Amino acid sequence: MIEVNEQLAEVISNSRVAFINGQMAEAFKLAKEAIKLDENCADAYQCAANVCMSLSRYEDAIEYYQKAVNCDPNNGNRYFSLGYAQASVNKIAEAMQNFAKADELGLNEDAAGQMYHILGIVNQEFGKLDDALINLKKSELIIPADMDILKRKAVIYGLLDEITNGLQTANQMKLLAPSDYSGYQAAYILLKQAGRIDDAFKELRYARMNLPSFPFALCGDMVNYELVKHEQDGDTIHFEKALAYIKHFLKKEKPSIADVVECYLTAADLYLQLEDAEKVIECLTAAEKPVFSYNNGVLFGEYTPQQLDPNSILNEMNANLYRYEQLSVEQLEAMRKSGTYITPTEESKADNEEYKLTDETFDISAEDRDRINRMYIGAYTLLEDNRKIMYYALELQKSQEPSMVELGWYTEARAMRDLNLDGWQDQYGSVIKKLRNNILKDPTDINAMILRVRCLIDTEQFDEAEEKCKYLKEELQKPLMEELNEAKNGGK
């Protein structure tokens, strides 16, 4: 007959094996069986807790880990596990107490590395950046070459404005994961923060040269760079370049539905800056039906790299992107001339198949719905279609975001005025009252104050508009005063 201790050890061992192999129900069942065999066995409670953690049953996991601690109070690893579970449900104070106890008692290297990593995350979230760096560095000493730690360090160095240390960390990221854009992105953000815009752009170029693909994050940063340059020189060519990047990404990569929606919305915003209302509407319509639009080549179907100016920055980058394809073509041509032939593999056939999005349900987020409605208003403002403006103003008023609702109120009143509909003056009066009430509730509601001034300008209450304008910061006053002076001069 098997002794209880041997039976207990076997049940715990079987529970661990089941857990490792993903058989959670069996692992939990065996853990419960082990607890019945010995209610003071810490390993039995640990097995049950580990299953609960994997199933996101955090409160149950905390209960079992606490029992493991009670059974084995001098084991630092038990306290770490309990603290980890507590941190997972944002019980930070309790987690810190147990981490401190774990550190006091000592724990194995893997657990210590994870603990310092978590402490670094918590420190960062609470704005204790120096402490975060200390703990992340401790974690690195135990678990070297961790990408998440490096990313967090780069962000923290940026927040501390320690650009050199941040760039050194970015270089570590590039060495650790040369096919990952994260290192280049960290360097781009740090250099841009330091005002070194040209050097920042070099990081994007290096990424295009060295990465095997054109990731969505890189496309987004290239667009961002062009917007920064436009702020500097006001040249609309930067919008055109940004659109070229988006079109190239859509054509050459395999985006997700979410990527496609973001591309269409960003393109719509760029076309709005270019005052091309028809293109804005095309992109917004595409964003609302992303699978159909992408699969039918909306926005990028006519695009080929050869259509670009050969001296453009993008073409220079594309030359690097295509180097592998060009090399392959040259090799095939050499083989053809020498009389040798290659039979394509199944993999290469699959690579040549046209990429399509799968027709799956995709819901536009509330935030993106607000963006769409705002840009429709912008496009129809360019087209002077006030009835469409009114429609989308009413749509904005359904938003969950107060600032969007306020914008909807104002836009509706303005469209009514431009259509000369009966009661437009009363509508403005109602909007001014609602905006005033919002300001009384929340004096920091700058959006409501700006819209209130615009209402006063639109209704030719110029003296009051100028008075209210004085309450705003100088950078917000300037465009409003320009609107006010223009209105006083009859729109000239």
FENGI-V589221 format. One record per pair of residues at least 12 apart in sequence whose ideal C-beta (glycine too) atoms are under 8 Angstrom apart, sorted by the first residue. I is the first residue (numbers start at 1). GAP is how many residues later the second one is. If there is no record, write none. Layout:
# FENGI-V589221
i:I gap:GAP
i:I gap:GAP
This chain:
# FENGI-V589221
i:4 gap:33
i:4 gap:34
i:7 gap:30
i:8 gap:26
i:8 gap:29
i:8 gap:30
i:8 gap:33
i:8 gap:36
i:11 gap:19
i:11 gap:22
i:11 gap:23
i:11 gap:26
i:11 gap:33
i:12 gap:18
i:12 gap:19
i:12 gap:22
i:12 gap:29
i:12 gap:31
i:12 gap:32
i:12 gap:35
i:14 gap:16
i:15 gap:12
i:15 gap:13
i:15 gap:15
i:15 gap:16
i:15 gap:19
i:15 gap:32
i:16 gap:31
i:18 gap:12
i:19 gap:28
i:19 gap:31
i:19 gap:32
i:19 gap:35
i:24 gap:27
i:24 gap:30
i:24 gap:31
i:27 gap:20
i:27 gap:23
i:27 gap:24
i:28 gap:20
i:28 gap:23
i:28 gap:24
i:30 gap:17
i:31 gap:13
i:31 gap:14
i:31 gap:16
i:31 gap:17
i:31 gap:20
i:32 gap:16
i:34 gap:13
i:35 gap:13
i:40 gap:31
i:41 gap:30
i:42 gap:25
i:42 gap:26
i:42 gap:27
i:42 gap:29
i:42 gap:30
i:42 gap:33
i:42 gap:36
i:43 gap:25
i:45 gap:19
i:45 gap:20
i:45 gap:22
i:45 gap:23
i:45 gap:26
i:46 gap:18
i:46 gap:19
i:46 gap:22
i:46 gap:32
i:46 gap:35
i:48 gap:16
i:49 gap:12
i:49 gap:13
i:49 gap:14
i:49 gap:15
i:49 gap:16
i:49 gap:19
i:49 gap:32
i:49 gap:36
i:52 gap:12
i:53 gap:31
i:53 gap:32
i:53 gap:35
i:58 gap:27
i:58 gap:30
i:58 gap:31
i:59 gap:30
i:61 gap:24
i:62 gap:20
i:62 gap:23
i:62 gap:24
i:62 gap:27
i:62 gap:29
i:65 gap:13
i:65 gap:16
i:65 gap:17
i:65 gap:20
i:66 gap:16
i:68 gap:13
i:68 gap:14
i:69 gap:13
i:69 gap:29
i:74 gap:31
i:75 gap:30
i:76 gap:25
i:76 gap:26
i:76 gap:27
i:76 gap:28
i:76 gap:29
i:76 gap:30
i:76 gap:31
i:76 gap:35
i:77 gap:25
i:77 gap:30
i:77 gap:31
i:77 gap:34
i:78 gap:24
i:79 gap:19
i:79 gap:20
i:79 gap:22
i:79 gap:23
i:79 gap:26
i:79 gap:28
i:80 gap:18
i:80 gap:19
i:80 gap:22
i:80 gap:27
i:80 gap:31
i:80 gap:32
i:80 gap:34
i:80 gap:35
i:81 gap:30
i:82 gap:16
i:83 gap:12
i:83 gap:13
i:83 gap:14
i:83 gap:15
i:83 gap:16
i:83 gap:19
i:83 gap:32
i:83 gap:35
i:84 gap:30
i:84 gap:31
i:84 gap:34
i:86 gap:12
i:87 gap:31
i:87 gap:35
i:92 gap:30
i:95 gap:23
i:95 gap:27
i:96 gap:26
i:99 gap:16
i:99 gap:19
i:99 gap:20
i:102 gap:13
i:103 gap:12
i:109 gap:33
i:109 gap:34
i:110 gap:32
i:110 gap:33
i:112 gap:30
i:113 gap:26
i:113 gap:29
i:113 gap:30
i:113 gap:33
i:114 gap:25
i:114 gap:29
i:115 gap:24
i:116 gap:19
i:116 gap:20
i:116 gap:22
i:116 gap:23
i:116 gap:26
i:117 gap:18
i:117 gap:19
i:117 gap:22
i:117 gap:26
i:117 gap:29
i:117 gap:31
i:117 gap:32
i:119 gap:12
i:119 gap:16
i:120 gap:12
i:120 gap:13
i:120 gap:14
i:120 gap:15
i:120 gap:16
i:120 gap:19
i:120 gap:29
i:120 gap:32
i:121 gap:31
i:123 gap:12
i:124 gap:28
i:124 gap:31
i:124 gap:32
i:129 gap:27
i:129 gap:30
i:129 gap:31
i:130 gap:30
i:132 gap:20
i:132 gap:24
i:133 gap:20
i:133 gap:23
i:133 gap:24
i:136 gap:13
i:136 gap:16
i:136 gap:17
i:136 gap:20
i:137 gap:16
i:145 gap:31
i:147 gap:26
i:147 gap:29
i:147 gap:30
i:147 gap:33
i:147 gap:35
i:150 gap:19
i:150 gap:22
i:150 gap:23
i:150 gap:26
i:151 gap:22
i:151 gap:31
i:151 gap:35
i:153 gap:13
i:153 gap:16
i:154 gap:12
i:154 gap:15
i:154 gap:16
i:154 gap:19
i:154 gap:32
i:154 gap:36
i:155 gap:31
i:157 gap:12
i:157 gap:33
i:158 gap:28
i:158 gap:31
i:158 gap:32
i:158 gap:35
i:161 gap:32
i:163 gap:27
i:163 gap:28
i:163 gap:30
i:163 gap:31
i:166 gap:20
i:166 gap:24
i:167 gap:20
i:167 gap:23
i:167 gap:24
i:169 gap:17
i:170 gap:13
i:170 gap:14
i:170 gap:16
i:170 gap:17
i:170 gap:20
i:171 gap:12
i:171 gap:16
i:173 gap:13
i:178 gap:32
i:179 gap:32
i:179 gap:33
i:181 gap:26
i:181 gap:30
i:181 gap:34
i:181 gap:36
i:181 gap:37
i:184 gap:19
i:184 gap:20
i:184 gap:22
i:184 gap:23
i:184 gap:27
i:184 gap:34
i:185 gap:18
i:185 gap:22
i:185 gap:32
i:185 gap:33
i:185 gap:36
i:187 gap:13
i:187 gap:16
i:188 gap:12
i:188 gap:13
i:188 gap:15
i:188 gap:16
i:188 gap:33
i:188 gap:37
i:191 gap:12
i:192 gap:33
i:192 gap:36
i:197 gap:28
i:197 gap:31
i:197 gap:32
i:197 gap:35
i:200 gap:25
i:201 gap:24
i:204 gap:14
i:204 gap:17
i:204 gap:18
i:204 gap:21
i:205 gap:108
i:205 gap:111
i:205 gap:112
i:208 gap:109
i:208 gap:112
i:208 gap:113
i:209 gap:108
i:209 gap:111
i:213 gap:40
i:214 gap:34
i:214 gap:35
i:214 gap:38
i:214 gap:39
i:214 gap:107
i:215 gap:38
i:216 gap:33
i:216 gap:37
i:216 gap:39
i:216 gap:43
i:216 gap:46
i:219 gap:26
i:219 gap:27
i:219 gap:29
i:219 gap:30
i:219 gap:44
i:220 gap:42
i:220 gap:46
i:222 gap:20
i:222 gap:23
i:223 gap:19
i:223 gap:22
i:223 gap:23
i:223 gap:43
i:223 gap:47
i:226 gap:12
i:226 gap:13
i:226 gap:15
i:226 gap:16
i:226 gap:19
i:227 gap:15
i:230 gap:43
i:236 gap:37
i:236 gap:38
i:239 gap:31
i:239 gap:32
i:239 gap:34
i:239 gap:35
i:240 gap:34
i:241 gap:71
i:241 gap:72
i:241 gap:73
i:242 gap:24
i:242 gap:28
i:243 gap:24
i:243 gap:27
i:243 gap:28
i:244 gap:64
i:244 gap:68
i:244 gap:70
i:245 gap:69
i:246 gap:17
i:246 gap:20
i:246 gap:21
i:246 gap:24
i:246 gap:53
i:246 gap:54
i:247 gap:20
i:247 gap:52
i:247 gap:53
i:247 gap:56
i:248 gap:52
i:248 gap:55
i:248 gap:57
i:248 gap:66
i:248 gap:70
i:249 gap:14
i:250 gap:13
i:250 gap:44
i:250 gap:49
i:250 gap:50
i:251 gap:49
i:251 gap:52
i:252 gap:69
i:254 gap:101
i:255 gap:39
i:255 gap:102
i:257 gap:33
i:257 gap:34
i:257 gap:100
i:257 gap:103
i:257 gap:105
i:258 gap:104
i:260 gap:30
i:260 gap:31
i:260 gap:33
i:260 gap:34
i:260 gap:97
i:261 gap:26
i:261 gap:29
i:261 gap:101
i:261 gap:103
i:261 gap:107
i:263 gap:36
i:264 gap:19
i:264 gap:20
i:264 gap:22
i:264 gap:23
i:264 gap:26
i:264 gap:29
i:264 gap:34
i:264 gap:35
i:265 gap:18
i:265 gap:19
i:265 gap:22
i:265 gap:103
i:265 gap:106
i:265 gap:107
i:265 gap:110
i:267 gap:12
i:267 gap:16
i:267 gap:32
i:268 gap:12
i:268 gap:15
i:268 gap:16
i:268 gap:19
i:268 gap:104
i:268 gap:107
i:268 gap:111
i:269 gap:102
i:269 gap:106
i:271 gap:12
i:272 gap:103
i:272 gap:106
i:272 gap:107
i:272 gap:110
i:275 gap:107
i:277 gap:102
i:277 gap:103
i:277 gap:105
i:277 gap:106
i:280 gap:95
i:280 gap:96
i:280 gap:98
i:280 gap:99
i:280 gap:102
i:281 gap:95
i:281 gap:98
i:282 gap:16
i:282 gap:17
i:283 gap:16
i:284 gap:88
i:284 gap:91
i:284 gap:92
i:284 gap:95
i:286 gap:12
i:286 gap:13
i:287 gap:77
i:287 gap:81
i:287 gap:85
i:288 gap:76
i:288 gap:84
i:290 gap:67
i:290 gap:72
i:291 gap:66
i:291 gap:67
i:291 gap:68
i:291 gap:69
i:291 gap:71
i:294 gap:62
i:294 gap:63
i:295 gap:61
i:295 gap:62
i:305 gap:13
i:305 gap:17
i:366 gap:33
i:366 gap:34
i:366 gap:35
i:367 gap:34
i:369 gap:30
i:370 gap:26
i:370 gap:29
i:370 gap:31
i:370 gap:34
i:373 gap:19
i:373 gap:22
i:373 gap:23
i:373 gap:26
i:373 gap:31
i:374 gap:22
i:374 gap:30
i:374 gap:33
i:376 gap:12
i:376 gap:16
i:377 gap:12
i:377 gap:15
i:377 gap:16
i:377 gap:19
i:377 gap:34
i:380 gap:12
i:384 gap:34
i:386 gap:29
i:386 gap:32
i:386 gap:33
i:387 gap:28
i:387 gap:32
i:389 gap:22
i:389 gap:25
i:389 gap:26
i:390 gap:21
i:390 gap:22
i:390 gap:25
i:390 gap:26
i:390 gap:29
i:392 gap:19
i:393 gap:14
i:393 gap:15
i:393 gap:16
i:393 gap:18
i:393 gap:19
i:393 gap:22
i:394 gap:14
i:394 gap:18
i:395 gap:13
i:396 gap:12
i:396 gap:15
i:397 gap:12
i:397 gap:15
i:402 gap:36
i:402 gap:43
i:403 gap:42
i:403 gap:44
i:403 gap:45
i:406 gap:28
i:406 gap:29
i:406 gap:32
i:406 gap:41
i:406 gap:42
i:406 gap:45
i:407 gap:40
i:407 gap:44
i:409 gap:22
i:409 gap:25
i:409 gap:26
i:409 gap:42
i:410 gap:21
i:410 gap:25
i:410 gap:41
i:410 gap:44
i:410 gap:45
i:412 gap:15
i:412 gap:19
i:413 gap:14
i:413 gap:15
i:413 gap:17
i:413 gap:18
i:413 gap:42
i:413 gap:45
i:414 gap:44
i:417 gap:41
i:425 gap:34
i:428 gap:27
i:428 gap:30
i:428 gap:31
i:431 gap:20
i:431 gap:24
i:432 gap:20
i:432 gap:23
i:432 gap:24
i:435 gap:13
i:435 gap:14
i:435 gap:16
i:435 gap:17
i:435 gap:20
i:436 gap:16
i:439 gap:13
i:446 gap:26
i:446 gap:30
i:449 gap:19
i:449 gap:22
i:449 gap:23
i:450 gap:22
i:450 gap:26
i:450 gap:30
i:452 gap:16
i:453 gap:12
i:453 gap:15
i:453 gap:16
i:453 gap:19
i:453 gap:27
i:453 gap:31
i:454 gap:26
i:454 gap:29
i:456 gap:12
i:457 gap:23
i:457 gap:26
i:457 gap:27
i:457 gap:30
i:458 gap:29
i:460 gap:27
i:462 gap:22
i:462 gap:25
i:462 gap:26
i:465 gap:15
i:465 gap:19
i:466 gap:15
i:466 gap:18
i:469 gap:12
i:469 gap:15
